[in-house]
Amino acid sequence: MLTRRISSAVILLLALLLLMPGAASAADDGIVRVKSAYDMSETVDRLRKDIAAKGIMFFDEIDQSKLAADAGIELAPSTLLIFGNPPLGTLFITADPDAGLDWPVRLLVFQDDKGQVWVAYTDFAWIAKRHGITTRDKEFKTASDVIGSITSAVKE
């Protein structure tokens, strides 16, 4: 009986650890969250510099908190970065046009209510599963490696 309780507790603890923000893999929602070691401005700057250094096309930076403020809504700092590598990203769309919903790549940089800055993105394995794409494993791995490298520029 005691062994069963301990086993149940261990299983519950492992499940909670996997679902914690910043976990190495995406939770069931497909979102990977990386805790930043820097404030908002420095996090965004470091990410943009790393994207540029990799020769990746940068499309836009959207200050969501400014958009909210302009609409009279208070929102904690939140910035969306949009970028991609067309020769790689468009391969996902050729496999399934709906994959265009997930490309170009988006990184959300936001500050939580405790002042901690996070970087969030959609896990590429989750995107492949979402769209039922089974013919682009190498490309999805490449995209996963690149986004992991980019977010490592700010990882705590």
Backbone as ProteinMPNN parsed JSONL, in Angstrom:
{"seq_chain_A": "MLTRRISSAVILLLALLLLMPGAASAADDGIVRVKSAYDMSETVDRLRKDIAAKGIMFFDEIDQSKLAADAGIELAPSTLLIFGNPPLGTLFITADPDAGLDWPVRLLVFQDDKGQVWVAYTDFAWIAKRHGITTRDKEFKTASDVIGSITSAVKE", "coords_chain_A": {"N_chain_A": [[0.819, -1.188, 0.0], [1.899, 1.281, 0.867], [3.955, 1.452, -1.004], [2.499, 1.737, -3.368], [1.345, 4.267, -2.941], [3.643, 5.859, -2.873], [4.609, 5.415, -5.452], [2.495, 6.517, -6.92], [2.713, 9.167, -6.098], [5.239, 9.822, -7.127], [4.761, 9.578, -9.884], [2.834, 11.598, -10.213], [4.401, 13.825, -9.486], [6.362, 13.781, -11.531], [4.719, 14.237, -13.752], [3.802, 16.836, -13.188], [6.244, 18.232, -13.291], [6.867, 17.993, -16.0], [4.909, 19.584, -17.122], [5.469, 22.09, -16.24], [6.156, 25.592, -16.732], [8.766, 26.406, -19.002], [9.688, 23.896, -19.282], [11.525, 21.289, -20.91], [10.293, 20.113, -23.095], [7.36, 20.527, -25.148], [4.181, 21.09, -23.671], [0.906, 19.551, -23.658], [-0.391, 21.529, -25.058], [1.307, 22.35, -27.008], [3.032, 24.44, -26.663], [6.164, 25.823, -26.056], [7.966, 27.063, -23.41], [10.41, 29.33, -22.424], [12.436, 30.436, -19.894], [13.685, 33.634, -19.507], [16.865, 35.127, -18.934], [17.064, 37.783, -18.835], [15.841, 41.259, -18.92], [12.837, 42.587, -20.497], [13.516, 44.3, -22.749], [16.252, 43.71, -23.252], [16.02, 40.976, -23.728], [14.453, 40.884, -26.093], [16.196, 42.304, -27.793], [18.482, 40.6, -27.81], [17.392, 38.277, -28.943], [16.617, 39.221, -31.495], [19.146, 39.957, -32.523], [20.387, 37.449, -32.621], [18.773, 36.088, -34.436], [19.263, 37.645, -36.734], [22.03, 37.216, -36.985], [22.057, 34.594, -37.778], [21.199, 34.798, -40.308], [18.526, 34.733, -40.871], [15.375, 35.618, -42.192], [13.783, 38.503, -41.065], [10.587, 39.468, -40.234], [8.705, 41.048, -38.709], [8.147, 43.024, -35.745], [6.013, 43.157, -33.146], [4.628, 45.183, -30.819], [2.699, 44.244, -28.491], [1.713, 45.149, -26.053], [1.762, 47.903, -26.396], [-0.122, 48.188, -28.439], [-2.367, 47.372, -27.017], [-2.441, 49.375, -25.026], [-2.955, 51.588, -26.643], [-5.547, 51.037, -27.226], [-6.729, 51.491, -24.872], [-6.401, 49.535, -22.978], [-4.875, 47.77, -20.367], [-1.925, 45.969, -20.454], [0.518, 43.621, -19.607], [4.041, 43.855, -20.39], [4.576, 42.697, -23.664], [5.724, 41.263, -26.547], [5.712, 40.366, -29.914], [7.644, 38.508, -32.075], [8.286, 37.996, -35.464], [9.472, 35.838, -37.869], [11.445, 34.002, -40.304], [12.646, 31.324, -42.45], [12.264, 31.189, -45.63], [12.954, 29.095, -47.63], [12.948, 26.845, -46.009], [10.639, 26.996, -44.302], [8.455, 27.188, -46.091], [8.324, 24.642, -47.066], [6.851, 23.228, -45.229], [4.336, 24.183, -45.723], [3.938, 23.289, -48.295], [3.55, 20.652, -47.77], [1.188, 20.656, -46.357], [-1.255, 22.94, -46.817], [-2.602, 24.219, -44.678], [-0.643, 24.445, -42.776], [0.424, 26.899, -43.082], [-0.719, 28.507, -41.222], [0.945, 28.331, -39.089], [3.351, 29.293, -39.882], [5.033, 32.202, -40.943], [7.575, 31.733, -38.38], [6.852, 32.404, -34.988], [7.797, 34.132, -32.131], [6.967, 34.743, -28.886], [7.534, 37.184, -26.577], [7.215, 37.833, -23.275], [6.23, 39.391, -20.16], [5.617, 38.112, -17.001], [3.24, 38.26, -14.218], [4.899, 38.402, -12.043], [7.093, 39.676, -12.849], [8.934, 38.227, -14.241], [10.533, 37.408, -17.281], [9.57, 35.729, -20.206], [9.976, 33.535, -23.025], [8.064, 32.311, -25.58], [7.026, 29.749, -27.828], [5.627, 27.854, -30.566], [5.937, 24.424, -30.533], [7.737, 22.577, -32.914], [7.45, 19.824, -33.453], [4.923, 19.429, -32.471], [3.496, 21.037, -34.232], [3.89, 19.588, -36.603], [2.505, 17.264, -35.941], [-0.041, 18.348, -35.484], [-0.813, 19.116, -38.046], [-0.627, 16.767, -39.349], [1.659, 16.12, -40.773], [3.946, 14.052, -42.116], [6.042, 13.786, -43.771], [8.189, 15.459, -43.61], [10.187, 15.214, -41.663], [12.997, 15.649, -41.284], [13.207, 18.373, -41.903], [11.522, 19.529, -39.968], [12.99, 18.851, -37.704], [15.293, 20.346, -38.157], [14.194, 22.955, -38.007], [13.375, 22.903, -35.324], [15.846, 22.655, -34.045], [17.009, 25.106, -34.767], [15.252, 27.038, -33.597], [15.633, 26.351, -30.959], [18.309, 27.025, -30.65], [18.183, 29.782, -31.078], [16.565, 30.656, -28.891], [18.248, 29.925, -26.862], [19.944, 32.015, -26.578], [18.929, 33.678, -24.662], [18.222, 32.169, -22.551], [17.752, 31.267, -19.179]], "CA_chain_A": [[0.0, 0.0, 0.0], [2.791, 2.429, 0.919], [4.666, 1.5, -2.282], [1.573, 2.276, -4.363], [1.23, 5.703, -2.689], [4.888, 6.491, -3.289], [4.626, 5.365, -6.92], [1.53, 7.513, -7.403], [3.28, 10.489, -5.836], [6.33, 10.026, -8.075], [4.14, 9.795, -11.192], [2.239, 12.927, -10.175], [5.489, 14.795, -9.489], [6.93, 13.806, -12.877], [3.746, 14.889, -14.64], [3.838, 18.27, -12.899], [7.497, 18.774, -13.793], [6.789, 18.08, -17.458], [3.977, 20.63, -17.509], [5.908, 23.387, -15.725], [6.72, 26.506, -17.722], [10.198, 26.264, -19.169], [10.036, 22.492, -19.449], [12.292, 21.084, -22.139], [9.419, 19.775, -24.22], [6.074, 21.217, -25.136], [3.063, 20.439, -23.006], [-0.126, 19.151, -24.609], [-0.838, 22.666, -25.867], [2.296, 22.591, -28.042], [3.789, 25.668, -26.395], [7.419, 25.706, -25.325], [8.252, 28.309, -22.697], [11.798, 29.43, -21.998], [12.638, 31.525, -18.946], [14.781, 34.499, -19.92], [17.753, 35.646, -17.893], [17.166, 39.225, -19.064], [14.588, 42.019, -18.923], [12.145, 42.562, -21.797], [14.263, 44.97, -23.81], [17.458, 42.933, -23.524], [15.593, 39.699, -24.313], [14.073, 41.14, -27.487], [17.413, 42.661, -28.522], [19.317, 39.407, -27.989], [16.736, 37.39, -29.903], [16.728, 39.835, -32.828], [20.542, 39.848, -32.959], [20.675, 36.052, -32.938], [18.048, 35.807, -35.69], [20.017, 38.307, -37.806], [23.327, 36.552, -37.128], [21.825, 33.329, -38.464], [20.769, 35.099, -41.672], [17.099, 34.417, -40.991], [14.575, 36.776, -42.582], [12.961, 39.057, -39.988], [9.418, 40.084, -40.848], [8.049, 42.103, -37.943], [8.132, 43.047, -34.284], [4.734, 43.757, -32.755], [4.543, 45.512, -29.402], [1.3, 43.991, -28.147], [1.309, 45.989, -24.92], [1.484, 49.225, -26.944], [-1.422, 48.088, -29.119], [-3.385, 47.328, -25.963], [-2.505, 50.711, -24.421], [-3.624, 52.464, -27.609], [-6.97, 50.698, -27.176], [-7.198, 51.758, -23.51], [-6.341, 48.287, -22.214], [-3.59, 47.564, -19.721], [-1.356, 44.645, -20.722], [1.927, 43.499, -19.23], [4.893, 43.871, -21.577], [4.392, 41.552, -24.553], [6.199, 41.569, -27.896], [5.697, 39.224, -30.823], [8.649, 38.56, -33.132], [7.885, 37.137, -36.581], [10.631, 35.634, -38.731], [11.473, 32.676, -40.898], [13.533, 30.976, -43.537], [11.321, 30.711, -46.646], [13.239, 27.791, -48.235], [12.599, 25.797, -45.057], [9.261, 27.128, -43.822], [7.434, 26.923, -47.11], [8.213, 23.189, -47.248], [5.755, 22.765, -44.38], [3.092, 24.57, -46.39], [3.748, 22.403, -49.451], [3.066, 19.376, -47.246], [-0.204, 20.896, -45.975], [-1.475, 24.391, -46.849], [-3.002, 24.721, -43.36], [0.56, 24.721, -41.983], [0.669, 28.334, -43.203], [-1.165, 29.137, -39.973], [2.037, 28.251, -38.122], [4.556, 29.819, -40.47], [6.375, 32.192, -40.385], [7.784, 31.428, -36.967], [6.532, 33.483, -34.057], [8.303, 34.058, -30.757], [6.302, 35.696, -28.008], [8.321, 37.579, -25.407], [6.265, 38.489, -22.367], [6.581, 39.489, -18.745], [4.505, 37.63, -16.186], [2.841, 39.162, -13.126], [5.978, 38.465, -11.049], [8.19, 40.407, -13.455], [9.799, 37.302, -14.98], [10.375, 37.454, -18.736], [9.494, 34.416, -20.843], [9.899, 33.433, -24.47], [7.209, 31.169, -25.897], [6.848, 29.447, -29.249], [4.946, 26.59, -30.824], [6.845, 23.313, -30.769], [7.625, 22.117, -34.288], [6.902, 18.46, -33.475], [3.485, 19.597, -32.263], [2.962, 21.555, -35.501], [3.853, 18.458, -37.541], [1.396, 16.396, -35.521], [-1.289, 19.096, -35.68], [-1.165, 19.127, -39.46], [-0.482, 15.42, -39.891], [2.765, 16.118, -41.733], [4.87, 12.964, -41.808], [7.034, 13.715, -44.847], [9.179, 16.528, -43.458], [10.826, 15.037, -40.358], [14.315, 16.305, -41.278], [12.993, 19.817, -41.905], [10.997, 19.908, -38.655], [14.095, 18.765, -36.754], [16.13, 21.53, -38.398], [13.494, 24.115, -37.442], [13.441, 22.765, -33.862], [17.223, 22.965, -33.633], [17.241, 26.544, -34.946], [14.526, 27.803, -32.571], [16.318, 26.061, -29.696], [19.53, 27.823, -30.653], [17.798, 31.197, -30.914], [16.112, 30.909, -27.521], [19.356, 29.734, -25.925], [20.586, 33.318, -26.423], [18.354, 34.377, -23.515], [17.813, 31.167, -21.55], [18.317, 31.397, -17.836]], "C_chain_A": [[0.866, 1.257, 0.0], [3.54, 2.587, -0.403], [3.779, 2.094, -3.367], [1.414, 3.782, -4.196], [2.477, 6.441, -3.155], [4.959, 6.521, -4.813], [3.68, 6.394, -7.504], [2.07, 8.918, -7.218], [4.396, 10.808, -6.821], [5.773, 10.319, -9.464], [3.531, 11.187, -11.258], [3.316, 14.007, -10.24], [6.114, 14.902, -10.876], [5.992, 14.504, -13.858], [3.756, 16.398, -14.433], [5.109, 18.916, -13.429], [7.473, 18.934, -15.304], [5.888, 19.214, -17.922], [4.385, 22.016, -17.026], [6.395, 24.283, -16.857], [8.23, 26.338, -17.785], [10.639, 24.822, -19.307], [10.68, 22.311, -20.815], [11.407, 20.743, -23.332], [8.085, 20.496, -24.059], [5.046, 20.399, -24.359], [2.025, 20.081, -24.071], [-0.613, 20.292, -25.486], [0.166, 23.024, -26.959], [3.152, 23.82, -27.822], [5.034, 25.347, -25.572], [7.691, 27.059, -24.701], [9.67, 28.259, -22.165], [11.924, 30.644, -21.089], [13.864, 32.33, -19.378], [15.587, 34.965, -18.707], [17.815, 37.178, -17.924], [15.804, 39.912, -18.966], [14.002, 41.998, -20.339], [13.008, 43.109, -22.925], [15.491, 44.155, -24.222], [17.1, 41.587, -24.169], [15.255, 39.884, -25.787], [15.318, 41.466, -28.316], [18.28, 41.439, -28.81], [18.706, 38.444, -29.009], [16.879, 37.935, -31.321], [18.148, 39.72, -33.374], [20.875, 38.42, -33.367], [19.992, 35.639, -34.244], [18.819, 36.401, -36.872], [21.347, 37.601, -38.06], [23.206, 35.222, -37.864], [21.356, 33.549, -39.906], [19.313, 34.766, -41.932], [16.334, 35.706, -41.288], [13.684, 37.223, -41.409], [11.802, 39.816, -40.626], [8.847, 41.236, -40.034], [8.263, 41.917, -36.447], [6.868, 43.802, -33.891], [4.705, 43.942, -31.247], [3.068, 45.394, -28.998], [0.826, 44.843, -26.984], [1.035, 47.425, -25.384], [0.134, 49.23, -27.666], [-2.561, 48.089, -28.098], [-3.562, 48.712, -25.342], [-3.229, 51.69, -25.34], [-5.133, 52.223, -27.639], [-7.548, 50.911, -25.777], [-7.193, 50.526, -22.619], [-4.943, 48.146, -21.626], [-3.139, 46.126, -19.956], [0.101, 44.661, -20.302], [2.772, 43.495, -20.502], [4.791, 42.561, -22.37], [4.763, 41.971, -25.97], [6.241, 40.289, -28.717], [6.728, 39.457, -31.919], [8.256, 37.553, -34.211], [9.051, 37.054, -37.563], [10.57, 34.25, -39.358], [12.495, 32.548, -42.008], [12.654, 30.388, -44.641], [11.676, 29.371, -47.298], [12.915, 26.608, -47.306], [11.112, 25.854, -44.711], [8.199, 26.806, -44.85], [7.307, 25.435, -47.424], [7.093, 22.607, -46.389], [4.417, 23.044, -45.062], [2.856, 23.701, -47.626], [3.247, 21.032, -49.012], [1.599, 19.473, -46.845], [-0.419, 22.411, -45.931], [-1.898, 24.983, -45.506], [-1.799, 25.04, -42.472], [0.959, 26.187, -42.097], [0.166, 29.108, -41.995], [-0.033, 29.208, -38.953], [3.372, 28.734, -38.682], [4.235, 31.174, -41.065], [6.378, 31.929, -38.876], [7.448, 32.661, -36.136], [7.126, 33.168, -32.684], [7.584, 35.134, -29.961], [7.199, 35.939, -26.798], [7.36, 38.33, -24.494], [6.78, 38.464, -20.943], [5.387, 39.037, -17.928], [4.231, 38.583, -15.021], [3.87, 39.254, -12.007], [7.197, 39.207, -11.595], [9.165, 39.528, -14.236], [9.497, 37.385, -16.475], [10.478, 36.029, -19.287], [9.509, 34.569, -22.354], [9.085, 32.178, -24.762], [7.109, 31.01, -27.412], [6.134, 28.108, -29.384], [5.976, 25.54, -31.22], [6.648, 22.761, -32.184], [7.116, 20.681, -34.394], [5.391, 18.515, -33.299], [2.818, 20.108, -33.539], [2.846, 20.418, -36.518], [2.676, 17.538, -37.218], [0.053, 17.071, -35.793], [-1.771, 19.011, -37.128], [-1.012, 17.758, -40.126], [0.629, 15.32, -40.93], [3.79, 15.066, -41.306], [6.004, 12.869, -42.818], [8.133, 14.763, -44.716], [9.924, 16.431, -42.117], [12.165, 15.769, -40.257], [14.146, 17.82, -41.165], [12.444, 20.298, -40.555], [12.096, 19.838, -37.596], [15.012, 19.975, -36.911], [15.495, 22.768, -37.774], [13.547, 24.083, -35.915], [14.828, 23.117, -33.345], [17.491, 24.462, -33.71], [16.529, 27.343, -33.853], [15.137, 27.568, -31.184], [17.594, 26.881, -29.551], [19.209, 29.298, -30.425], [17.409, 31.486, -29.472], [17.214, 30.681, -26.491], [20.12, 31.039, -25.686], [20.082, 34.082, -25.208], [18.06, 33.442, -22.34], [18.543, 31.352, -20.235], [19.053, 30.139, -17.473]], "O_chain_A": [[0.614, 2.189, -0.763], [3.743, 3.706, -0.876], [4.251, 2.871, -4.197], [1.353, 4.508, -5.188], [2.387, 7.511, -3.757], [5.328, 7.539, -5.398], [4.018, 7.071, -8.475], [1.901, 9.769, -8.092], [4.495, 11.937, -7.3], [6.263, 11.217, -10.149], [3.696, 11.885, -12.259], [3.167, 14.992, -10.963], [6.369, 16.01, -11.349], [6.441, 15.279, -14.703], [3.721, 17.157, -15.402], [5.065, 20.026, -13.959], [8.004, 19.91, -15.832], [6.088, 19.752, -19.012], [3.733, 23.006, -17.355], [6.977, 23.801, -17.828], [8.892, 26.154, -16.764], [11.831, 24.547, -19.436], [10.421, 23.07, -21.749], [11.755, 21.062, -24.468], [7.742, 20.996, -22.988], [5.054, 19.168, -24.397], [2.258, 20.294, -25.26], [-1.189, 20.053, -26.548], [-0.101, 23.919, -27.761], [3.92, 24.205, -28.704], [4.961, 24.688, -24.535], [7.653, 28.084, -25.382], [10.083, 27.282, -21.539], [11.558, 31.755, -21.475], [14.942, 31.774, -19.588], [15.053, 35.164, -17.616], [18.533, 37.792, -17.135], [14.761, 39.259, -18.932], [14.608, 41.453, -21.261], [13.203, 42.443, -23.941], [15.731, 43.943, -25.411], [17.809, 41.119, -25.06], [15.721, 39.122, -26.633], [15.472, 40.954, -29.424], [18.757, 41.265, -29.932], [19.416, 37.869, -29.834], [17.222, 37.193, -32.242], [18.337, 39.42, -34.553], [21.574, 38.206, -34.357], [20.577, 34.922, -35.056], [19.005, 35.737, -37.892], [21.744, 37.41, -39.209], [24.159, 34.778, -38.505], [21.142, 32.584, -40.64], [18.912, 34.544, -43.075], [16.614, 36.753, -40.705], [12.936, 36.427, -40.842], [12.011, 40.7, -41.457], [8.534, 42.289, -40.589], [8.52, 40.816, -35.96], [6.687, 44.959, -34.269], [4.751, 42.971, -30.492], [2.295, 46.34, -29.151], [-0.344, 45.221, -26.932], [0.167, 48.095, -24.824], [-0.653, 50.165, -27.519], [-3.59, 48.734, -28.302], [-4.688, 49.173, -25.15], [-4.016, 52.518, -24.882], [-5.901, 53.101, -28.03], [-8.699, 50.564, -25.514], [-7.905, 50.481, -21.616], [-3.947, 48.377, -22.312], [-3.882, 45.181, -19.689], [0.833, 45.603, -20.606], [2.27, 43.165, -21.577], [4.905, 41.469, -21.813], [4.193, 42.912, -26.523], [6.745, 39.261, -28.265], [6.694, 40.477, -32.608], [7.933, 36.404, -33.912], [9.553, 38.076, -38.029], [9.736, 33.426, -38.982], [13.115, 33.52, -42.439], [12.33, 29.202, -44.595], [10.773, 28.561, -47.508], [12.641, 25.504, -47.776], [10.411, 24.848, -44.823], [7.165, 26.221, -44.526], [6.299, 25.006, -47.984], [6.462, 21.618, -46.764], [3.487, 22.241, -44.984], [1.71, 23.409, -47.969], [2.597, 20.329, -49.786], [0.85, 18.504, -46.97], [0.174, 23.092, -45.095], [-1.584, 26.139, -45.223], [-1.916, 25.816, -41.523], [1.752, 26.672, -41.291], [0.581, 30.245, -41.769], [-0.053, 30.052, -38.056], [4.406, 28.598, -38.029], [3.176, 31.285, -41.682], [5.341, 31.909, -38.213], [7.721, 33.795, -36.528], [6.965, 32.066, -32.16], [7.601, 36.307, -30.335], [7.572, 35.004, -26.089], [6.768, 39.335, -24.887], [7.627, 37.654, -20.568], [4.272, 39.517, -18.131], [4.917, 39.594, -14.864], [3.737, 40.091, -11.115], [8.205, 39.353, -10.904], [10.118, 40.035, -14.828], [8.334, 37.425, -16.878], [11.341, 35.245, -18.893], [9.106, 35.6, -22.893], [9.389, 31.104, -24.244], [7.109, 31.983, -28.166], [6.051, 27.333, -28.431], [6.781, 25.749, -32.128], [5.518, 22.507, -32.601], [6.409, 20.357, -35.349], [4.663, 17.734, -33.911], [1.72, 19.676, -33.89], [1.836, 20.296, -37.21], [1.95, 17.097, -38.109], [-0.88, 16.432, -36.278], [-2.962, 18.857, -37.399], [-1.243, 17.617, -41.326], [0.542, 14.52, -41.861], [4.419, 15.191, -40.255], [6.838, 11.968, -42.731], [8.932, 14.93, -45.638], [10.251, 17.451, -41.511], [12.435, 16.434, -39.256], [14.869, 18.471, -40.411], [12.851, 21.347, -40.056], [12.135, 20.67, -36.69], [15.455, 20.559, -35.923], [16.169, 23.541, -37.093], [13.743, 25.119, -35.281], [14.966, 23.796, -32.327], [18.127, 25.027, -32.82], [17.131, 28.228, -33.246], [15.155, 28.467, -30.344], [17.915, 27.367, -28.467], [19.896, 29.977, -29.662], [17.879, 32.465, -28.891], [17.129, 31.185, -25.371], [20.857, 31.158, -24.708], [20.727, 35.031, -24.764], [17.69, 33.898, -21.258], [19.755, 31.56, -20.181], [19.606, 30.042, -16.377]]}, "name": "protein", "num_of_chains": 1, "seq": "MLTRRISSAVILLLALLLLMPGAASAADDGIVRVKSAYDMSETVDRLRKDIAAKGIMFFDEIDQSKLAADAGIELAPSTLLIFGNPPLGTLFITADPDAGLDWPVRLLVFQDDKGQVWVAYTDFAWIAKRHGITTRDKEFKTASDVIGSITSAVKE"}
